[in-house]
């Protein structure tokens, strides 16, 4: 995630769709507490279970994270209108 200036947030199953993993992250990396007010937004990448073995699915996720900036395929999920617009994203966030 660091190669794309993203900071991993959380990873877990979707609360209502247990066969879907969600990966939350902040872009760009959130500044440390008290270090200023740089804009940041939150994204969620929803990854459905495709039926292949878990190891294959995990490897596919890692390959995608290595190959392309996750802000191009994850959904904008939080932050503020001002931060999103400052970073070149459209607000309000779209549906998941």
Buried (B, 14 or more C-beta within 10 A) or exposed (E): BEEBEBBBBEEEEBEEEEEBBBBBBBBBBBBEEEEEEEBBBBBBBBBEEEEEEEEEBEEEBEEEBEEEEBBEEBBBBBBEEEBBEBBEBEBEBEEE
